[in-house]
Amino acid sequence: MKRMRIFLIFSFLIFCSFTLKIYSKDINQEIKTIHIFVALCDNKYQGIVKVPEKIGNGQDPENNLYWGCAYGIKTYFKRSKEWKLIKSEKLNFIVLERVVFKHITEKDTYIIADAYDGRYIKECTKDFLSASSGMEKDTIELNGKTIGIGGNAGLISYIGHNGLMDFNIRNKYVNKDKKKRDIIILACYSKLYFSKHLNSANINPLIWTTGRMAPESYTIHEAVNGYLKKEDNEKIRERGVEAYSKYQKCSKKAARNLLVTG
């Protein structure tokens, strides 16, 4: 019996060692991943200024302001000349749809975007914070490749209403792997509200905000273009500023005051 127990423990340790080796080998570090967490706009469950009922239904991704509308993540990137939609699926009752885009010209470059039911904005926020700090890491299998998502992504973004204006999160988000992750947070007053949760997360904020804003997709679309060109924070921010100024028909000065970096 004792020998059998020792054999089983030894076998388990070998299996774990083998699994870890395979896991680290399968995640190709050359694959670039951008993971976008989207809290669907929701008139009923979020403390927002009400929008038309059809686009403010947080349980209907296809017609939602931040997902299926013209400037929503899914529709805007689907119409982009730089990206191709390669997969769409429903994950569960919280993440109503996950879409995967592949860059047309940049090799092994993907965007994974998750549409959270608007009533679960708190879960979306917590998942984003956990990913940004590297506390939650995951992978997906895509055409024989293992692609890192969550804390395994290089750039992590939150899009939607700033739920931290309505509720408190007591969790602590502390980085333990010493990896600095790039983030973009397009939500009202995101620097003020998110920074206190990310003080120990070892993040590099490419863009976040100082006031009220429309978290539509043109801003992150242009910022991602700069990110993939390995531009510095200020150039990436300026891309976001130009896009926001153009679509919101506001001055660049106003957009620069709103969209900040670092």
C-alpha positions as CSV (number, residue, x, y, z in Angstrom):
1,M,0.0,0.0,0.0
2,K,2.8,2.4,0.9
3,R,4.7,1.6,-2.3
4,M,1.5,2.2,-4.3
5,R,0.9,5.6,-2.6
6,I,4.5,6.6,-3.4
7,F,4.1,5.5,-7.0
8,L,0.9,7.5,-7.4
9,I,2.4,10.6,-5.9
10,F,5.5,10.3,-8.1
11,S,3.3,9.8,-11.2
12,F,1.2,12.8,-10.3
13,L,4.3,15.0,-10.0
14,I,5.6,13.8,-13.3
15,F,2.2,14.6,-14.9
16,C,2.1,18.1,-13.4
17,S,5.6,18.8,-14.6
18,F,4.8,17.6,-18.1
19,T,1.6,19.6,-18.2
20,L,3.4,22.8,-17.2
21,K,6.0,22.3,-19.9
22,I,3.3,21.7,-22.5
23,Y,1.3,24.7,-21.3
24,S,4.3,27.1,-21.5
25,K,5.3,25.7,-24.9
26,D,1.9,26.0,-26.4
27,I,1.4,29.7,-25.6
28,N,3.3,31.3,-28.4
29,Q,4.8,34.5,-27.1
30,E,4.8,35.9,-30.7
31,I,1.0,35.9,-30.8
32,K,-0.3,39.3,-29.9
33,T,-3.6,39.3,-28.1
34,I,-5.9,42.2,-27.2
35,H,-8.7,41.4,-24.8
36,I,-11.6,43.8,-24.6
37,F,-14.2,43.6,-21.8
38,V,-17.5,45.2,-22.8
39,A,-20.3,45.9,-20.3
40,L,-23.4,46.2,-22.5
41,C,-25.3,49.5,-22.1
42,D,-28.3,48.9,-19.8
43,N,-31.0,51.4,-19.0
44,K,-32.5,49.1,-16.3
45,Y,-29.5,47.8,-14.4
46,Q,-27.0,50.7,-14.7
47,G,-26.9,54.2,-13.4
48,I,-26.7,55.8,-16.8
49,V,-28.5,58.7,-18.6
50,K,-31.2,56.7,-20.3
51,V,-30.7,56.0,-24.0
52,P,-33.4,54.7,-26.5
53,E,-34.9,51.5,-25.3
54,K,-33.6,49.3,-28.2
55,I,-30.0,50.2,-27.8
56,G,-30.1,50.3,-24.0
57,N,-31.2,46.7,-23.5
58,G,-28.3,45.1,-21.8
59,Q,-29.6,41.6,-22.6
60,D,-29.6,42.2,-26.4
61,P,-26.0,42.4,-27.8
62,E,-27.0,42.7,-31.4
63,N,-28.8,46.0,-30.9
64,N,-26.7,47.3,-28.0
65,L,-25.1,50.7,-28.1
66,Y,-21.6,49.4,-27.2
67,W,-21.8,46.2,-29.2
68,G,-24.1,45.9,-32.2
69,C,-24.7,49.5,-33.1
70,A,-22.6,51.3,-35.7
71,Y,-19.9,52.4,-33.2
72,G,-20.2,49.3,-31.0
73,I,-17.2,46.9,-30.7
74,K,-18.5,44.0,-32.8
75,T,-20.0,46.1,-35.7
76,Y,-17.2,48.7,-35.9
77,F,-14.4,46.1,-36.0
78,K,-16.4,43.9,-38.3
79,R,-16.5,46.8,-40.8
80,S,-12.9,47.7,-40.3
81,K,-10.5,47.1,-43.2
82,E,-7.8,46.0,-40.8
83,W,-9.7,43.2,-39.0
84,K,-11.6,40.0,-39.9
85,L,-14.2,38.4,-37.8
86,I,-13.3,34.7,-37.5
87,K,-15.4,33.4,-34.6
88,S,-18.5,34.3,-32.6
89,E,-20.0,32.3,-29.7
90,K,-22.1,32.6,-26.6
91,L,-20.1,31.7,-23.5
92,N,-22.8,31.7,-20.7
93,F,-25.6,33.7,-19.2
94,I,-23.1,36.4,-18.2
95,V,-21.0,36.7,-21.3
96,L,-23.6,36.8,-24.0
97,E,-21.2,36.8,-26.9
98,R,-17.5,36.4,-27.5
99,V,-16.1,37.5,-30.8
100,V,-12.6,36.9,-32.2
101,F,-11.0,39.1,-34.8
102,K,-7.7,38.4,-36.7
103,H,-5.7,41.3,-38.1
104,I,-5.6,41.2,-41.9
105,T,-1.8,42.0,-42.3
106,E,-0.2,41.7,-38.8
107,K,0.7,38.0,-38.3
108,D,-0.8,36.2,-35.4
109,T,-2.6,39.3,-34.0
110,Y,-6.0,38.8,-32.4
111,I,-8.7,40.7,-30.6
112,I,-11.0,38.8,-28.2
113,A,-14.0,40.9,-27.1
114,D,-16.5,39.8,-24.6
115,A,-20.0,41.2,-24.3
116,Y,-21.3,41.0,-20.7
117,D,-25.0,41.2,-20.0
118,G,-25.5,44.7,-18.7
119,R,-26.9,43.6,-15.4
120,Y,-23.5,41.9,-14.6
121,I,-21.5,45.0,-15.1
122,K,-19.9,44.4,-11.6
123,E,-18.6,41.0,-12.8
124,C,-17.3,42.5,-16.0
125,T,-15.4,45.2,-14.0
126,K,-14.0,42.6,-11.6
127,D,-12.9,40.4,-14.5
128,F,-11.2,43.3,-16.2
129,L,-9.3,44.3,-13.0
130,S,-8.3,40.7,-12.3
131,A,-6.9,40.4,-15.9
132,S,-5.1,43.7,-15.7
133,S,-3.3,42.7,-12.5
134,G,-2.4,39.2,-13.9
135,M,-4.5,37.5,-11.2
136,E,-6.7,35.8,-13.7
137,K,-5.1,34.2,-16.8
138,D,-6.6,32.0,-19.4
139,T,-6.3,30.6,-22.9
140,I,-8.4,29.7,-25.9
141,E,-7.8,27.2,-28.6
142,L,-8.1,28.7,-32.1
143,N,-7.1,26.8,-35.3
144,G,-4.6,24.6,-33.5
145,K,-3.1,27.6,-31.6
146,T,-3.2,28.3,-27.9
147,I,-3.9,32.0,-27.5
148,G,-3.5,33.8,-24.2
149,I,-6.5,35.9,-22.9
150,G,-7.2,37.7,-19.7
151,G,-3.9,38.3,-17.9
152,N,-2.1,36.5,-20.7
153,A,-3.1,39.2,-23.2
154,G,-0.7,42.0,-23.9
155,L,-3.3,44.8,-24.0
156,I,-6.5,44.7,-21.9
157,S,-9.4,47.1,-22.2
158,Y,-12.7,48.0,-20.5
159,I,-15.5,49.6,-22.5
160,G,-18.8,50.8,-21.1
161,H,-20.4,52.6,-18.2
162,N,-18.2,53.2,-15.2
163,G,-19.9,51.0,-12.7
164,L,-17.5,52.0,-9.9
165,M,-19.6,55.2,-9.7
166,D,-22.5,53.0,-8.6
167,F,-21.0,50.2,-6.5
168,N,-17.9,49.3,-4.5
169,I,-15.4,46.5,-5.1
170,R,-13.5,45.4,-2.0
171,N,-11.2,42.9,-3.8
172,K,-7.5,43.7,-3.8
173,Y,-5.7,43.5,-7.2
174,V,-2.0,42.9,-6.6
175,N,0.4,41.9,-9.4
176,K,2.5,38.9,-8.5
177,D,4.2,37.9,-11.8
178,K,6.0,41.3,-12.2
179,K,4.6,41.6,-15.8
180,K,3.5,45.1,-16.8
181,R,0.3,45.0,-18.8
182,D,-1.0,47.8,-21.1
183,I,-4.6,48.9,-20.5
184,I,-7.2,51.2,-22.1
185,I,-10.3,52.1,-20.1
186,L,-13.0,54.0,-22.0
187,A,-15.6,54.9,-19.4
188,C,-16.5,58.2,-17.6
189,Y,-13.9,59.4,-15.1
190,S,-12.0,56.1,-15.5
191,K,-8.7,57.4,-14.2
192,L,-10.2,58.7,-11.0
193,Y,-12.3,55.6,-10.2
194,F,-10.1,52.7,-11.5
195,S,-6.7,54.0,-10.4
196,K,-7.2,53.2,-6.8
197,H,-8.0,49.5,-7.7
198,L,-4.9,49.3,-9.9
199,N,-2.3,50.9,-7.7
200,S,-0.6,47.6,-7.1
201,A,-1.4,46.0,-10.4
202,N,1.7,47.1,-12.3
203,I,-0.2,48.5,-15.3
204,N,0.7,50.9,-18.1
205,P,-2.4,53.0,-18.9
206,L,-2.3,53.9,-22.6
207,I,-5.6,55.8,-22.4
208,W,-8.1,56.5,-19.6
209,T,-10.3,59.4,-19.0
210,T,-10.8,62.5,-16.8
211,G,-14.5,63.2,-17.4
212,R,-17.7,62.1,-19.0
213,M,-17.3,60.4,-22.4
214,A,-18.8,58.3,-25.1
215,P,-17.0,54.9,-25.0
216,E,-17.4,54.1,-28.6
217,S,-15.1,51.9,-30.7
218,Y,-13.4,54.4,-33.0
219,T,-11.2,55.6,-30.1
220,I,-9.8,52.1,-29.2
221,H,-9.7,51.1,-32.9
222,E,-7.2,53.9,-33.6
223,A,-5.3,53.4,-30.4
224,V,-4.8,49.7,-31.2
225,N,-3.4,50.7,-34.6
226,G,-0.7,52.7,-32.8
227,Y,-0.2,49.9,-30.2
228,L,0.5,47.4,-33.0
229,K,3.1,49.8,-34.5
230,K,4.8,49.9,-31.1
231,E,4.3,53.6,-30.7
232,D,4.8,55.2,-27.3
233,N,2.0,56.2,-25.0
234,E,1.7,59.7,-26.1
235,K,1.4,58.8,-29.8
236,I,-1.2,56.2,-29.0
237,R,-3.1,58.7,-26.9
238,E,-3.0,61.2,-29.8
239,R,-4.5,58.7,-32.2
240,G,-7.4,58.3,-29.7
241,V,-7.7,62.0,-29.4
242,E,-8.0,62.5,-33.1
243,A,-10.6,59.8,-33.5
244,Y,-12.6,61.1,-30.6
245,S,-12.4,64.7,-31.8
246,K,-13.5,63.7,-35.3
247,Y,-16.5,61.5,-34.3
248,Q,-17.7,63.6,-31.4
249,K,-17.2,66.8,-33.3
250,C,-15.3,68.4,-30.4
251,S,-12.0,70.3,-30.4
252,K,-8.8,68.4,-30.1
253,K,-8.0,70.4,-27.0
254,A,-11.2,69.1,-25.3
255,A,-10.4,65.6,-26.4
256,R,-6.8,65.9,-25.0
257,N,-8.2,67.1,-21.7
258,L,-10.5,64.1,-21.6
259,L,-8.2,61.3,-22.9
260,V,-5.0,61.0,-20.9
261,T,-2.2,58.5,-20.5
262,G,0.2,57.3,-17.9
